[in-house]
Amino acid sequence: MISKTVKFWLIFLISIAPGCSTFFFKQNNEFIRVNGTKFILDGKPYYYLGTNLWYGCYLGSSGKTGDRERLVHELDLLKSLGVTNLRVLAASEKSDIKNSLKPAIQNQPGVYDEELLEGLDFLLNEMSEREMHAVLFLNNYWEWSGGMSQYNAWSKNGKAVDPEDPNYGWGEFMRLSATFYSNQKANEHFRNYIEKIITRKNKFSGLHYYEDPTIMSWQLANEPRPWGSGEQIIEYYKWIDSTAAFIRSLDPNHLISTGNEGTMGSLESEDYYITAHKSKYIDYLTFHLWVKNWGWFDAQKTNETYPSAEKKAIDYINKHIEFANELGKPIVLEEFGIARDKEEYSINSSTSVRDKYYESVFKLICDSAEVGSPISGSNFWTWGGYGKANHIDYRWEEGDSFTGDPPQEPQGLNSVFESDISTLEIIRKFAEKMNGLRDKNFSTISKN
């Protein structure tokens, strides 16, 4: 046993060592931890029904995208519904791609938009005051926030490939995006940004990000996907493990996750998905669920396609719970959604199919969590709140109001708005159930 005197000097030396201040491990229960297949917060299991508020730092900005009054109202409404976990974009890169997010947090390597970073400070501070937690994703496989394709362009002094350019298309975009994993120069830029964010000091709370318990998890990227075979897959594994290890070296206080979609985002390979999540630096599994994008559901043929789509969705969830059991880690469904009836975008259109779908997915997650399975939470896609489309074609343009739908998608496609009363009641009902599991399942975990 280490004496109190020795322990004091060990902590003191670590805290004053040059460049090592971020290694100080805060010995308290404020941070969300992992114990076997459960999240733990303040000695109790942590369950949640959350959402995606990817544009939070944009609303929190003091610049032209900012609307702090709206952000405060959004957080208050979410809190009143019992939604206290938000998945948030913490990185965007300036891109020439038409449908990319503008402005960007990083305009070129090492050149940052301080107003947007301050917006993230503001968001985290407001979330802290409401006892909310954030999952912060640090990159993007897709084009809409710059992401991997832009890091590749920066490292090669070129332009990012636009997936809607007929000379390339989505297949070529995806292949090129995946070359990021083995692009050393691109990853050097990326790691510089990771360090910038993790060691940043919040202007409102006074806390460095690495010491802020509001943050639940650092996420490597939004939907990182492997590509190819053989050595290309190995490079994907190496990137996950080494990037997560780098984050852990800067910040031992927070969890780390991949942001992967599951088998459908892993070339439909169970082995690829499981192997990617075996890394000792990856604390829990993630998966996403998109019945439309994967060809399971057609909103124009609801009666014909919905029953089978729901069954496939349930099977997909249960299969990924099995993977989590196999690895002995928690799992989160951090993206799922479905369009309004007939895939209409108007805020006044019906949401009967969405309500049915949400009810089914939330019930399965809640029932599974209640009996002790590894699934501990969900973040539905996506929160539109008080946002609205600005144009009759529902396309987003720079300067428009933010909804939950990214720039490349119609505004209103998957967003849940504050006026969607029936959907909000389903969210409220299951958020209450998930939050209630903290005490109900308390006896099932070790108090150590």
Secondary structure, DSSP 8 states (H G I E B T S, - for coil): ---HHHHHHHHHHHHHSTT-GGG----SSSS-EEETTEEEETTEE--EEEEE-TTHHHHH-SSTT--HHHHHHHHHHHHHHT--EEEEE---B---STTS-SS-SEEETTEE-HHHHHHHHHHHHHHHHTT-EEEEE--BSSGGG-HHHHHHHHHHTS----TT-TTTHHHHHHHHHHGGGG-HHHHHHHHHHHHHHHT-B-TTT--BGGG-TTEEEEES-BS----SSTHHHHHHHHHHHHHHHHHHHH-SSSEEE-----GGGTTT-HHHHHHHT--TT--SEEEEE-TTTTTS--GGGHHHHHHHHHHHHHHHHHHHHHHHHHHT--EEEEEE---SGGG---TTS--HHHHHHHHHHHHHHHHHHHTT-SEEEEEES-EEET----STT----TTS---SS-TTS-TTSS-EETT-HHHHHHHHHHHHHHHHHHHHTGGGS---
